[in-house]
Amino acid sequence: MSASSPEPVASGAAASDPEAPDGALEGSELDQAVNRVEHELGTLFARIRVSWREAAVTVHPDLQPLGYQVLTSIASGKATSASAIIERLQTDKSAVSRQVRQLEELGLVESVPDPDDRRARLLVATGLAQERIAIARARYEGRIGERLRTWSPADLDHFVELLGALGR
């Protein structure tokens, strides 16, 4: 990987276009490159789903991957209400409701009064949940860390830039 700009090249950019970056792909080469990216993203997403499944089982044998995502959203403080979880995970209310109920039954989440609005409730991860999440994350971070530690800092920075550009 090089440290060049992560900005994507417009599909209509031609090699003769003075604005097109050197080495810009066009036509079928660009289509093939996009197909390779889509294939690799599909492979990566499949691995992420497997990692979520493994992490969920590490937390509790009955926990589903969506339940793990709900739990980590709660534990991180990034989503402490059902509506915030729905927004963060882009899933439906009934699925979140089922997962929260299961997390409460497993002793991983508690519902407490919101100190700013006593009519509202907040979801908080229990100490047990925090311990199990730490174990699951340590396993995952160990695996990904092994792979990424072989990359140069420049390659890692470039990868972050490219991911950011793709996510916008």
DRENBA-702614 format. One record per atom (N, C-alpha, C): residue in one letter; residue number from 0; atom name; x, y, z. Coordinates in nm, 3 decimals, decimal comma. Layout:
<sites>
{site "A" NUM "CA" {X Y Z}};
...
</sites>
This chain:
<sites>
{site "M" 0 "N" {0,084 -0,118 0,000}};
{site "M" 0 "CA" {0,000 0,000 0,000}};
{site "M" 0 "C" {0,087 0,123 0,000}};
{site "S" 1 "N" {0,042 0,226 -0,063}};
{site "S" 1 "CA" {0,115 0,352 -0,064}};
{site "S" 1 "C" {0,041 0,453 0,021}};
{site "A" 2 "N" {0,106 0,564 0,046}};
{site "A" 2 "CA" {0,044 0,667 0,129}};
{site "A" 2 "C" {-0,027 0,771 0,044}};
{site "S" 3 "N" {-0,070 0,735 -0,076}};
{site "S" 3 "CA" {-0,139 0,830 -0,163}};
{site "S" 3 "C" {-0,279 0,858 -0,111}};
{site "S" 4 "N" {-0,343 0,956 -0,171}};
{site "S" 4 "CA" {-0,475 1,000 -0,129}};
{site "S" 4 "C" {-0,577 0,889 -0,137}};
{site "P" 5 "N" {-0,663 0,874 -0,035}};
{site "P" 5 "CA" {-0,764 0,770 -0,036}};
{site "P" 5 "C" {-0,889 0,809 -0,111}};
{site "E" 6 "N" {-0,891 0,928 -0,169}};
{site "E" 6 "CA" {-1,013 0,970 -0,237}};
{site "E" 6 "C" {-1,041 0,881 -0,356}};
{site "P" 7 "N" {-1,163 0,831 -0,368}};
{site "P" 7 "CA" {-1,197 0,744 -0,479}};
{site "P" 7 "C" {-1,194 0,821 -0,611}};
{site "V" 8 "N" {-1,161 0,749 -0,716}};
{site "V" 8 "CA" {-1,158 0,807 -0,850}};
{site "V" 8 "C" {-1,296 0,792 -0,911}};
{site "A" 9 "N" {-1,348 0,899 -0,970}};
{site "A" 9 "CA" {-1,480 0,894 -1,035}};
{site "A" 9 "C" {-1,475 0,792 -1,148}};
{site "S" 10 "N" {-1,585 0,719 -1,165}};
{site "S" 10 "CA" {-1,587 0,613 -1,266}};
{site "S" 10 "C" {-1,569 0,666 -1,407}};
{site "G" 11 "N" {-1,596 0,792 -1,430}};
{site "G" 11 "CA" {-1,582 0,848 -1,564}};
{site "G" 11 "C" {-1,444 0,906 -1,589}};
{site "A" 12 "N" {-1,353 0,899 -1,492}};
{site "A" 12 "CA" {-1,220 0,956 -1,510}};
{site "A" 12 "C" {-1,144 0,877 -1,613}};
{site "A" 13 "N" {-1,091 0,946 -1,710}};
{site "A" 13 "CA" {-1,016 0,880 -1,818}};
{site "A" 13 "C" {-0,869 0,912 -1,803}};
{site "A" 14 "N" {-0,785 0,824 -1,857}};
{site "A" 14 "CA" {-0,642 0,844 -1,850}};
{site "A" 14 "C" {-0,602 0,974 -1,918}};
{site "S" 15 "N" {-0,676 1,017 -2,020}};
{site "S" 15 "CA" {-0,643 1,140 -2,091}};
{site "S" 15 "C" {-0,692 1,264 -2,017}};
{site "D" 16 "N" {-0,773 1,246 -1,917}};
{site "D" 16 "CA" {-0,824 1,357 -1,838}};
{site "D" 16 "C" {-0,711 1,413 -1,753}};
{site "P" 17 "N" {-0,675 1,542 -1,769}};
{site "P" 17 "CA" {-0,564 1,597 -1,691}};
{site "P" 17 "C" {-0,592 1,600 -1,541}};
{site "E" 18 "N" {-0,720 1,592 -1,502}};
{site "E" 18 "CA" {-0,756 1,591 -1,360}};
{site "E" 18 "C" {-0,747 1,450 -1,300}};
{site "A" 19 "N" {-0,743 1,346 -1,383}};
{site "A" 19 "CA" {-0,740 1,209 -1,334}};
{site "A" 19 "C" {-0,603 1,177 -1,275}};
{site "P" 20 "N" {-0,600 1,111 -1,159}};
{site "P" 20 "CA" {-0,472 1,074 -1,099}};
{site "P" 20 "C" {-0,398 0,975 -1,189}};
{site "D" 21 "N" {-0,262 0,980 -1,182}};
{site "D" 21 "CA" {-0,182 0,884 -1,257}};
{site "D" 21 "C" {-0,223 0,743 -1,218}};
{site "G" 22 "N" {-0,235 0,655 -1,315}};
{site "G" 22 "CA" {-0,269 0,515 -1,289}};
{site "G" 22 "C" {-0,416 0,491 -1,265}};
{site "A" 23 "N" {-0,502 0,591 -1,291}};
{site "A" 23 "CA" {-0,645 0,574 -1,269}};
{site "A" 23 "C" {-0,698 0,465 -1,361}};
{site "L" 24 "N" {-0,782 0,378 -1,305}};
{site "L" 24 "CA" {-0,842 0,270 -1,383}};
{site "L" 24 "C" {-0,966 0,321 -1,453}};
{site "E" 25 "N" {-1,000 0,257 -1,563}};
{site "E" 25 "CA" {-1,121 0,294 -1,634}};
{site "E" 25 "C" {-1,184 0,170 -1,695}};
{site "G" 26 "N" {-1,309 0,181 -1,734}};
{site "G" 26 "CA" {-1,379 0,074 -1,804}};
{site "G" 26 "C" {-1,378 -0,058 -1,731}};
{site "S" 27 "N" {-1,345 -0,165 -1,804}};
{site "S" 27 "CA" {-1,353 -0,300 -1,747}};
{site "S" 27 "C" {-1,249 -0,321 -1,636}};
{site "E" 28 "N" {-1,133 -0,253 -1,645}};
{site "E" 28 "CA" {-1,034 -0,265 -1,537}};
{site "E" 28 "C" {-1,092 -0,212 -1,406}};
{site "L" 29 "N" {-1,162 -0,099 -1,414}};
{site "L" 29 "CA" {-1,224 -0,041 -1,296}};
{site "L" 29 "C" {-1,333 -0,134 -1,244}};
{site "D" 30 "N" {-1,415 -0,189 -1,333}};
{site "D" 30 "CA" {-1,520 -0,282 -1,292}};
{site "D" 30 "C" {-1,460 -0,404 -1,222}};
{site "Q" 31 "N" {-1,352 -0,457 -1,276}};
{site "Q" 31 "CA" {-1,287 -0,573 -1,214}};
{site "Q" 31 "C" {-1,231 -0,539 -1,077}};
{site "A" 32 "N" {-1,171 -0,421 -1,066}};
{site "A" 32 "CA" {-1,117 -0,377 -0,937}};
{site "A" 32 "C" {-1,229 -0,362 -0,834}};
{site "V" 33 "N" {-1,340 -0,301 -0,876}};
{site "V" 33 "CA" {-1,454 -0,284 -0,786}};
{site "V" 33 "C" {-1,507 -0,421 -0,744}};
{site "N" 34 "N" {-1,516 -0,515 -0,837}};
{site "N" 34 "CA" {-1,561 -0,652 -0,804}};
{site "N" 34 "C" {-1,468 -0,718 -0,703}};
{site "R" 35 "N" {-1,337 -0,698 -0,717}};
{site "R" 35 "CA" {-1,243 -0,755 -0,621}};
{site "R" 35 "C" {-1,263 -0,694 -0,482}};
{site "V" 36 "N" {-1,284 -0,564 -0,479}};
{site "V" 36 "CA" {-1,309 -0,497 -0,351}};
{site "V" 36 "C" {-1,436 -0,552 -0,287}};
{site "E" 37 "N" {-1,543 -0,563 -0,366}};
{site "E" 37 "CA" {-1,669 -0,615 -0,314}};
{site "E" 37 "C" {-1,653 -0,757 -0,262}};
{site "H" 38 "N" {-1,576 -0,839 -0,335}};
{site "H" 38 "CA" {-1,551 -0,977 -0,291}};
{site "H" 38 "C" {-1,477 -0,979 -0,157}};
{site "E" 39 "N" {-1,371 -0,898 -0,147}};
{site "E" 39 "CA" {-1,293 -0,895 -0,022}};
{site "E" 39 "C" {-1,375 -0,839 0,094}};
{site "L" 40 "N" {-1,458 -0,740 0,067}};
{site "L" 40 "CA" {-1,547 -0,688 0,172}};
{site "L" 40 "C" {-1,644 -0,796 0,218}};
{site "G" 41 "N" {-1,698 -0,873 0,124}};
{site "G" 41 "CA" {-1,787 -0,983 0,159}};
{site "G" 41 "C" {-1,717 -1,085 0,248}};
{site "T" 42 "N" {-1,593 -1,117 0,214}};
{site "T" 42 "CA" {-1,515 -1,211 0,296}};
{site "T" 42 "C" {-1,491 -1,153 0,435}};
{site "L" 43 "N" {-1,455 -1,024 0,441}};
{site "L" 43 "CA" {-1,431 -0,959 0,569}};
{site "L" 43 "C" {-1,558 -0,956 0,654}};
{site "F" 44 "N" {-1,673 -0,922 0,592}};
{site "F" 44 "CA" {-1,799 -0,918 0,666}};
{site "F" 44 "C" {-1,835 -1,056 0,720}};
{site "A" 45 "N" {-1,809 -1,160 0,643}};
{site "A" 45 "CA" {-1,836 -1,296 0,690}};
{site "A" 45 "C" {-1,750 -1,328 0,811}};
{site "R" 46 "N" {-1,624 -1,288 0,807}};
{site "R" 46 "CA" {-1,535 -1,311 0,923}};
{site "R" 46 "C" {-1,582 -1,232 1,045}};
{site "I" 47 "N" {-1,629 -1,110 1,021}};
{site "I" 47 "CA" {-1,680 -1,030 1,133}};
{site "I" 47 "C" {-1,801 -1,097 1,195}};
{site "R" 48 "N" {-1,892 -1,150 1,112}};
{site "R" 48 "CA" {-2,010 -1,219 1,165}};
{site "R" 48 "C" {-1,968 -1,341 1,247}};
{site "V" 49 "N" {-1,868 -1,416 1,202}};
{site "V" 49 "CA" {-1,817 -1,530 1,278}};
{site "V" 49 "C" {-1,758 -1,481 1,411}};
{site "S" 50 "N" {-1,685 -1,370 1,407}};
{site "S" 50 "CA" {-1,628 -1,314 1,530}};
{site "S" 50 "C" {-1,736 -1,273 1,629}};
{site "W" 51 "N" {-1,844 -1,212 1,579}};
{site "W" 51 "CA" {-1,956 -1,174 1,667}};
{site "W" 51 "C" {-2,019 -1,298 1,729}};
{site "R" 52 "N" {-2,035 -1,404 1,648}};
{site "R" 52 "CA" {-2,093 -1,528 1,699}};
{site "R" 52 "C" {-2,004 -1,588 1,809}};
{site "E" 53 "N" {-1,872 -1,590 1,784}};
{site "E" 53 "CA" {-1,779 -1,642 1,884}};
{site "E" 53 "C" {-1,779 -1,557 2,010}};
{site "A" 54 "N" {-1,782 -1,426 1,992}};
{site "A" 54 "CA" {-1,785 -1,335 2,107}};
{site "A" 54 "C" {-1,913 -1,354 2,188}};
{site "A" 55 "N" {-2,025 -1,368 2,119}};
{site "A" 55 "CA" {-2,153 -1,388 2,187}};
{site "A" 55 "C" {-2,149 -1,514 2,274}};
{site "V" 56 "N" {-2,097 -1,622 2,219}};
{site "V" 56 "CA" {-2,089 -1,749 2,293}};
{site "V" 56 "C" {-1,992 -1,736 2,411}};
{site "T" 57 "N" {-1,887 -1,656 2,394}};
{site "T" 57 "CA" {-1,793 -1,633 2,503}};
{site "T" 57 "C" {-1,863 -1,562 2,619}};
{site "V" 58 "N" {-1,949 -1,468 2,587}};
{site "V" 58 "CA" {-2,022 -1,395 2,690}};
{site "V" 58 "C" {-2,123 -1,487 2,758}};
{site "H" 59 "N" {-2,201 -1,560 2,678}};
{site "H" 59 "CA" {-2,297 -1,657 2,731}};
{site "H" 59 "C" {-2,335 -1,753 2,619}};
{site "P" 60 "N" {-2,340 -1,883 2,648}};
{site "P" 60 "CA" {-2,370 -1,981 2,542}};
{site "P" 60 "C" {-2,504 -1,959 2,471}};
{site "D" 61 "N" {-2,600 -1,895 2,535}};
{site "D" 61 "CA" {-2,731 -1,873 2,475}};
{site "D" 61 "C" {-2,742 -1,739 2,401}};
{site "L" 62 "N" {-2,638 -1,658 2,407}};
{site "L" 62 "CA" {-2,645 -1,524 2,348}};
{site "L" 62 "C" {-2,624 -1,529 2,197}};
{site "Q" 63 "N" {-2,710 -1,459 2,123}};
{site "Q" 63 "CA" {-2,701 -1,449 1,978}};
{site "Q" 63 "C" {-2,609 -1,333 1,940}};
{site "P" 64 "N" {-2,556 -1,332 1,817}};
{site "P" 64 "CA" {-2,469 -1,221 1,774}};
{site "P" 64 "C" {-2,534 -1,083 1,788}};
{site "L" 65 "N" {-2,663 -1,070 1,755}};
{site "L" 65 "CA" {-2,729 -0,941 1,773}};
{site "L" 65 "C" {-2,732 -0,903 1,920}};
{site "G" 66 "N" {-2,753 -1,000 2,007}};
{site "G" 66 "CA" {-2,751 -0,974 2,150}};
{site "G" 66 "C" {-2,615 -0,922 2,195}};
{site "Y" 67 "N" {-2,509 -0,977 2,138}};
{site "Y" 67 "CA" {-2,374 -0,930 2,170}};
{site "Y" 67 "C" {-2,357 -0,785 2,124}};
{site "Q" 68 "N" {-2,406 -0,753 2,005}};
{site "Q" 68 "CA" {-2,397 -0,615 1,955}};
{site "Q" 68 "C" {-2,476 -0,519 2,043}};
{site "V" 69 "N" {-2,594 -0,562 2,086}};
{site "V" 69 "CA" {-2,675 -0,480 2,176}};
{site "V" 69 "C" {-2,599 -0,459 2,307}};
{site "L" 70 "N" {-2,546 -0,568 2,361}};
{site "L" 70 "CA" {-2,474 -0,561 2,489}};
{site "L" 70 "C" {-2,353 -0,468 2,480}};
{site "T" 71 "N" {-2,274 -0,480 2,374}};
{site "T" 71 "CA" {-2,155 -0,394 2,364}};
{site "T" 71 "C" {-2,194 -0,248 2,341}};
{site "S" 72 "N" {-2,306 -0,224 2,276}};
{site "S" 72 "CA" {-2,354 -0,086 2,260}};
{site "S" 72 "C" {-2,391 -0,028 2,396}};
{site "I" 73 "N" {-2,454 -0,109 2,478}};
{site "I" 73 "CA" {-2,491 -0,065 2,613}};
{site "I" 73 "C" {-2,366 -0,047 2,698}};
{site "A" 74 "N" {-2,277 -0,145 2,697}};
{site "A" 74 "CA" {-2,158 -0,143 2,781}};
{site "A" 74 "C" {-2,065 -0,026 2,748}};
{site "S" 75 "N" {-2,060 0,011 2,621}};
{site "S" 75 "CA" {-1,974 0,122 2,579}};
{site "S" 75 "C" {-2,033 0,258 2,616}};
{site "G" 76 "N" {-2,162 0,259 2,650}};
{site "G" 76 "CA" {-2,229 0,384 2,680}};
{site "G" 76 "C" {-2,276 0,459 2,557}};
{site "K" 77 "N" {-2,256 0,398 2,440}};
{site "K" 77 "CA" {-2,295 0,465 2,315}};
{site "K" 77 "C" {-2,443 0,452 2,286}};
{site "A" 78 "N" {-2,508 0,357 2,353}};
{site "A" 78 "CA" {-2,653 0,340 2,336}};
{site "A" 78 "C" {-2,706 0,280 2,466}};
{site "T" 79 "N" {-2,776 0,362 2,544}};
{site "T" 79 "CA" {-2,825 0,314 2,673}};
{site "T" 79 "C" {-2,976 0,313 2,683}};
{site "S" 80 "N" {-3,042 0,331 2,569}};
{site "S" 80 "CA" {-3,188 0,319 2,565}};
{site "S" 80 "C" {-3,223 0,236 2,442}};
{site "A" 81 "N" {-3,342 0,180 2,444}};
{site "A" 81 "CA" {-3,385 0,098 2,330}};
{site "A" 81 "C" {-3,382 0,179 2,201}};
{site "S" 82 "N" {-3,428 0,303 2,206}};
{site "S" 82 "CA" {-3,431 0,384 2,084}};
{site "S" 82 "C" {-3,289 0,413 2,033}};
{site "A" 83 "N" {-3,196 0,436 2,124}};
{site "A" 83 "CA" {-3,058 0,461 2,082}};
{site "A" 83 "C" {-2,995 0,335 2,022}};
{site "I" 84 "N" {-3,029 0,218 2,077}};
{site "I" 84 "CA" {-2,978 0,091 2,023}};
{site "I" 84 "C" {-3,034 0,068 1,883}};
{site "I" 85 "N" {-3,163 0,092 1,868}};
{site "I" 85 "CA" {-3,228 0,075 1,736}};
{site "I" 85 "C" {-3,158 0,164 1,634}};
{site "E" 86 "N" {-3,132 0,288 1,670}};
{site "E" 86 "CA" {-3,065 0,382 1,579}};
{site "E" 86 "C" {-2,923 0,337 1,550}};
{site "R" 87 "N" {-2,849 0,300 1,651}};
{site "R" 87 "CA" {-2,708 0,262 1,634}};
{site "R" 87 "C" {-2,692 0,137 1,549}};
{site "L" 88 "N" {-2,776 0,036 1,574}};
{site "L" 88 "CA" {-2,763 -0,092 1,504}};
{site "L" 88 "C" {-2,850 -0,103 1,380}};
{site "Q" 89 "N" {-2,934 -0,002 1,358}};
{site "Q" 89 "CA" {-3,023 -0,002 1,241}};
{site "Q" 89 "C" {-3,103 -0,131 1,232}};
{site "T" 90 "N" {-3,170 -0,163 1,341}};
{site "T" 90 "CA" {-3,253 -0,283 1,346}};
{site "T" 90 "C" {-3,390 -0,247 1,401}};
{site "D" 91 "N" {-3,481 -0,343 1,401}};
{site "D" 91 "CA" {-3,618 -0,311 1,441}};
{site "D" 91 "C" {-3,639 -0,322 1,592}};
{site "K" 92 "N" {-3,744 -0,255 1,636}};
{site "K" 92 "CA" {-3,776 -0,243 1,778}};
{site "K" 92 "C" {-3,800 -0,379 1,844}};
{site "S" 93 "N" {-3,872 -0,468 1,776}};
{site "S" 93 "CA" {-3,903 -0,598 1,837}};
{site "S" 93 "C" {-3,777 -0,682 1,858}};
{site "A" 94 "N" {-3,682 -0,675 1,765}};
{site "A" 94 "CA" {-3,557 -0,751 1,780}};
{site "A" 94 "C" {-3,477 -0,698 1,899}};
{site "V" 95 "N" {-3,470 -0,567 1,911}};
{site "V" 95 "CA" {-3,397 -0,507 2,022}};
{site "V" 95 "C" {-3,465 -0,541 2,154}};
{site "S" 96 "N" {-3,597 -0,533 2,156}};
{site "S" 96 "CA" {-3,673 -0,564 2,277}};
{site "S" 96 "C" {-3,646 -0,708 2,323}};
{site "R" 97 "N" {-3,646 -0,801 2,229}};
{site "R" 97 "CA" {-3,618 -0,942 2,264}};
{site "R" 97 "C" {-3,476 -0,958 2,320}};
{site "Q" 98 "N" {-3,382 -0,892 2,254}};
{site "Q" 98 "CA" {-3,243 -0,905 2,298}};
{site "Q" 98 "C" {-3,223 -0,843 2,436}};
{site "V" 99 "N" {-3,281 -0,727 2,460}};
{site "V" 99 "CA" {-3,267 -0,662 2,592}};
{site "V" 99 "C" {-3,330 -0,750 2,700}};
{site "R" 100 "N" {-3,446 -0,805 2,670}};
{site "R" 100 "CA" {-3,512 -0,893 2,767}};
{site "R" 100 "C" {-3,421 -1,013 2,800}};
{site "Q" 101 "N" {-3,362 -1,075 2,697}};
{site "Q" 101 "CA" {-3,272 -1,189 2,720}};
{site "Q" 101 "C" {-3,149 -1,145 2,801}};
{site "L" 102 "N" {-3,093 -1,030 2,767}};
{site "L" 102 "CA" {-2,976 -0,981 2,840}};
{site "L" 102 "C" {-3,008 -0,958 2,988}};
{site "E" 103 "N" {-3,128 -0,908 3,015}};
{site "E" 103 "CA" {-3,171 -0,889 3,155}};
{site "E" 103 "C" {-3,186 -1,025 3,224}};
{site "E" 104 "N" {-3,248 -1,121 3,155}};
{site "E" 104 "CA" {-3,268 -1,255 3,212}};
{site "E" 104 "C" {-3,135 -1,325 3,240}};
{site "L" 105 "N" {-3,034 -1,298 3,158}};
{site "L" 105 "CA" {-2,903 -1,360 3,176}};
{site "L" 105 "C" {-2,817 -1,286 3,280}};
{site "G" 106 "N" {-2,870 -1,178 3,334}};
{site "G" 106 "CA" {-2,796 -1,101 3,434}};
{site "G" 106 "C" {-2,685 -1,016 3,376}};
{site "L" 107 "N" {-2,697 -0,982 3,249}};
{site "L" 107 "CA" {-2,593 -0,905 3,181}};
{site "L" 107 "C" {-2,626 -0,757 3,170}};
{site "V" 108 "N" {-2,755 -0,723 3,182}};
{site "V" 108 "CA" {-2,801 -0,585 3,170}};
{site "V" 108 "C" {-2,905 -0,558 3,278}};
{site "E" 109 "N" {-2,903 -0,436 3,329}};
{site "E" 109 "CA" {-3,005 -0,391 3,423}};
{site "E" 109 "C" {-3,067 -0,263 3,370}};
{site "S" 110 "N" {-3,193 -0,243 3,403}};
{site "S" 110 "CA" {-3,263 -0,121 3,369}};
{site "S" 110 "C" {-3,272 -0,037 3,495}};
{site "V" 111 "N" {-3,219 0,086 3,487}};
{site "V" 111 "CA" {-3,217 0,174 3,605}};
{site "V" 111 "C" {-3,283 0,306 3,569}};
{site "P" 112 "N" {-3,333 0,377 3,670}};
{site "P" 112 "CA" {-3,394 0,509 3,642}};
{site "P" 112 "C" {-3,289 0,606 3,586}};
{site "D" 113 "N" {-3,331 0,685 3,488}};
{site "D" 113 "CA" {-3,245 0,788 3,431}};
{site "D" 113 "C" {-3,234 0,901 3,532}};
{site "P" 114 "N" {-3,114 0,936 3,577}};
{site "P" 114 "CA" {-3,102 1,042 3,679}};
{site "P" 114 "C" {-3,148 1,179 3,629}};
{site "D" 115 "N" {-3,148 1,197 3,496}};
{site "D" 115 "CA" {-3,190 1,325 3,439}};
{site "D" 115 "C" {-3,340 1,332 3,414}};
{site "D" 116 "N" {-3,404 1,215 3,405}};
{site "D" 116 "CA" {-3,549 1,208 3,379}};
{site "D" 116 "C" {-3,603 1,083 3,446}};
{site "R" 117 "N" {-3,654 1,096 3,565}};
{site "R" 117 "CA" {-3,698 0,981 3,645}};
{site "R" 117 "C" {-3,806 0,898 3,577}};
{site "R" 118 "N" {-3,871 0,954 3,475}};
{site "R" 118 "CA" {-3,973 0,876 3,404}};
{site "R" 118 "C" {-3,909 0,778 3,307}};
{site "A" 119 "N" {-3,786 0,807 3,266}};
{site "A" 119 "CA" {-3,717 0,723 3,167}};
{site "A" 119 "C" {-3,626 0,620 3,236}};
{site "R" 120 "N" {-3,590 0,518 3,164}};
{site "R" 120 "CA" {-3,501 0,413 3,214}};
{site "R" 120 "C" {-3,377 0,408 3,125}};
{site "L" 121 "N" {-3,265 0,374 3,186}};
{site "L" 121 "CA" {-3,140 0,354 3,113}};
{site "L" 121 "C" {-3,099 0,209 3,127}};
{site "L" 122 "N" {-3,033 0,158 3,025}};
{site "L" 122 "CA" {-2,981 0,022 3,029}};
{site "L" 122 "C" {-2,833 0,030 3,062}};
{site "V" 123 "N" {-2,791 -0,051 3,159}};
{site "V" 123 "CA" {-2,649 -0,055 3,198}};
{site "V" 123 "C" {-2,603 -0,199 3,202}};
{site "A" 124 "N" {-2,479 -0,218 3,162}};
{site "A" 124 "CA" {-2,419 -0,351 3,166}};
{site "A" 124 "C" {-2,376 -0,382 3,309}};
{site "T" 125 "N" {-2,397 -0,506 3,350}};
{site "T" 125 "CA" {-2,357 -0,548 3,484}};
{site "T" 125 "C" {-2,207 -0,575 3,487}};
{site "G" 126 "N" {-2,154 -0,594 3,606}};
{site "G" 126 "CA" {-2,013 -0,630 3,621}};
{site "G" 126 "C" {-1,980 -0,760 3,549}};
{site "L" 127 "N" {-2,073 -0,857 3,557}};
{site "L" 127 "CA" {-2,053 -0,984 3,486}};
{site "L" 127 "C" {-2,041 -0,960 3,336}};
{site "A" 128 "N" {-2,126 -0,875 3,282}};
{site "A" 128 "CA" {-2,120 -0,844 3,138}};
{site "A" 128 "C" {-1,987 -0,780 3,103}};
{site "Q" 129 "N" {-1,942 -0,686 3,183}};
{site "Q" 129 "CA" {-1,815 -0,618 3,155}};
{site "Q" 129 "C" {-1,699 -0,719 3,155}};
{site "E" 130 "N" {-1,700 -0,813 3,249}};
{site "E" 130 "CA" {-1,594 -0,915 3,255}};
{site "E" 130 "C" {-1,596 -1,003 3,130}};
{site "R" 131 "N" {-1,714 -1,050 3,092}};
{site "R" 131 "CA" {-1,726 -1,139 2,976}};
{site "R" 131 "C" {-1,692 -1,068 2,845}};
{site "I" 132 "N" {-1,735 -0,942 2,833}};
{site "I" 132 "CA" {-1,703 -0,864 2,714}};
{site "I" 132 "C" {-1,551 -0,847 2,704}};
{site "A" 133 "N" {-1,487 -0,821 2,816}};
{site "A" 133 "CA" {-1,341 -0,803 2,815}};
{site "A" 133 "C" {-1,272 -0,929 2,765}};
{site "I" 134 "N" {-1,319 -1,046 2,806}};
{site "I" 134 "CA" {-1,261 -1,173 2,760}};
{site "I" 134 "C" {-1,283 -1,189 2,609}};
{site "A" 135 "N" {-1,405 -1,164 2,564}};
{site "A" 135 "CA" {-1,436 -1,177 2,422}};
{site "A" 135 "C" {-1,353 -1,080 2,337}};
{site "R" 136 "N" {-1,343 -0,958 2,382}};
{site "R" 136 "CA" {-1,266 -0,857 2,307}};
{site "R" 136 "C" {-1,117 -0,890 2,305}};
{site "A" 137 "N" {-1,066 -0,941 2,416}};
{site "A" 137 "CA" {-0,924 -0,976 2,420}};
{site "A" 137 "C" {-0,892 -1,083 2,317}};
{site "R" 138 "N" {-0,979 -1,179 2,302}};
{site "R" 138 "CA" {-0,958 -1,284 2,201}};
{site "R" 138 "C" {-0,959 -1,225 2,061}};
{site "Y" 139 "N" {-1,059 -1,142 2,033}};
{site "Y" 139 "CA" {-1,072 -1,082 1,899}};
{site "Y" 139 "C" {-0,954 -0,989 1,872}};
{site "E" 140 "N" {-0,926 -0,901 1,968}};
{site "E" 140 "CA" {-0,818 -0,805 1,948}};
{site "E" 140 "C" {-0,683 -0,875 1,933}};
{site "G" 141 "N" {-0,666 -0,989 1,998}};
{site "G" 141 "CA" {-0,544 -1,066 1,980}};
{site "G" 141 "C" {-0,530 -1,115 1,837}};
{site "R" 142 "N" {-0,640 -1,166 1,781}};
{site "R" 142 "CA" {-0,637 -1,217 1,643}};
{site "R" 142 "C" {-0,613 -1,104 1,543}};
{site "I" 143 "N" {-0,687 -0,996 1,554}};
{site "I" 143 "CA" {-0,672 -0,886 1,457}};
{site "I" 143 "C" {-0,538 -0,817 1,478}};
{site "G" 144 "N" {-0,496 -0,805 1,603}};
{site "G" 144 "CA" {-0,367 -0,743 1,632}};
{site "G" 144 "C" {-0,251 -0,819 1,570}};
{site "E" 145 "N" {-0,259 -0,952 1,573}};
{site "E" 145 "CA" {-0,156 -1,035 1,510}};
{site "E" 145 "C" {-0,140 -0,999 1,363}};
{site "R" 146 "N" {-0,252 -0,984 1,294}};
{site "R" 146 "CA" {-0,249 -0,953 1,151}};
{site "R" 146 "C" {-0,199 -0,811 1,126}};
{site "L" 147 "N" {-0,251 -0,716 1,202}};
{site "L" 147 "CA" {-0,219 -0,576 1,175}};
{site "L" 147 "C" {-0,078 -0,538 1,219}};
{site "R" 148 "N" {-0,022 -0,609 1,317}};
{site "R" 148 "CA" {0,113 -0,577 1,363}};
{site "R" 148 "C" {0,220 -0,606 1,257}};
{site "T" 149 "N" {0,184 -0,680 1,154}};
{site "T" 149 "CA" {0,279 -0,708 1,046}};
{site "T" 149 "C" {0,281 -0,595 0,943}};
{site "W" 150 "N" {0,188 -0,499 0,955}};
{site "W" 150 "CA" {0,180 -0,387 0,862}};
{site "W" 150 "C" {0,265 -0,271 0,915}};
{site "S" 151 "N" {0,311 -0,190 0,823}};
{site "S" 151 "CA" {0,386 -0,071 0,863}};
{site "S" 151 "C" {0,288 0,034 0,917}};
{site "P" 152 "N" {0,338 0,126 1,000}};
{site "P" 152 "CA" {0,250 0,235 1,047}};
{site "P" 152 "C" {0,191 0,315 0,930}};
{site "A" 153 "N" {0,267 0,334 0,824}};
{site "A" 153 "CA" {0,216 0,408 0,707}};
{site "A" 153 "C" {0,101 0,331 0,642}};
{site "D" 154 "N" {0,116 0,199 0,629}};
{site "D" 154 "CA" {0,009 0,117 0,571}};
{site "D" 154 "C" {-0,115 0,120 0,658}};
{site "L" 155 "N" {-0,098 0,115 0,791}};
{site "L" 155 "CA" {-0,212 0,120 0,882}};
{site "L" 155 "C" {-0,284 0,255 0,869}};
{site "D" 156 "N" {-0,206 0,364 0,865}};
{site "D" 156 "CA" {-0,266 0,496 0,849}};
{site "D" 156 "C" {-0,342 0,506 0,718}};
{site "H" 157 "N" {-0,284 0,455 0,612}};
{site "H" 157 "CA" {-0,350 0,458 0,480}};
{site "H" 157 "C" {-0,477 0,374 0,481}};
{site "F" 158 "N" {-0,471 0,259 0,545}};
{site "F" 158 "CA" {-0,589 0,171 0,556}};
{site "F" 158 "C" {-0,702 0,243 0,630}};
{site "V" 159 "N" {-0,669 0,311 0,737}};
{site "V" 159 "CA" {-0,769 0,389 0,813}};
{site "V" 159 "C" {-0,830 0,497 0,724}};
{site "E" 160 "N" {-0,747 0,565 0,647}};
{site "E" 160 "CA" {-0,798 0,668 0,556}};
{site "E" 160 "C" {-0,891 0,609 0,453}};
{site "L" 161 "N" {-0,852 0,495 0,395}};
{site "L" 161 "CA" {-0,936 0,432 0,295}};
{site "L" 161 "C" {-1,069 0,385 0,352}};
{site "L" 162 "N" {-1,065 0,325 0,470}};
{site "L" 162 "CA" {-1,189 0,282 0,534}};
{site "L" 162 "C" {-1,279 0,401 0,562}};
{site "G" 163 "N" {-1,220 0,509 0,611}};
{site "G" 163 "CA" {-1,296 0,631 0,638}};
{site "G" 163 "C" {-1,362 0,684 0,510}};
{site "A" 164 "N" {-1,286 0,687 0,401}};
{site "A" 164 "CA" {-1,340 0,736 0,274}};
{site "A" 164 "C" {-1,453 0,645 0,225}};
{site "L" 165 "N" {-1,438 0,515 0,243}};
{site "L" 165 "CA" {-1,541 0,421 0,201}};
{site "L" 165 "C" {-1,668 0,436 0,284}};
{site "G" 166 "N" {-1,650 0,465 0,412}};
{site "G" 166 "CA" {-1,765 0,478 0,502}};
{site "G" 166 "C" {-1,842 0,607 0,491}};
{site "R" 167 "N" {-1,788 0,704 0,422}};
{site "R" 167 "CA" {-1,858 0,834 0,409}};
{site "R" 167 "C" {-1,967 0,827 0,306}};
</sites>
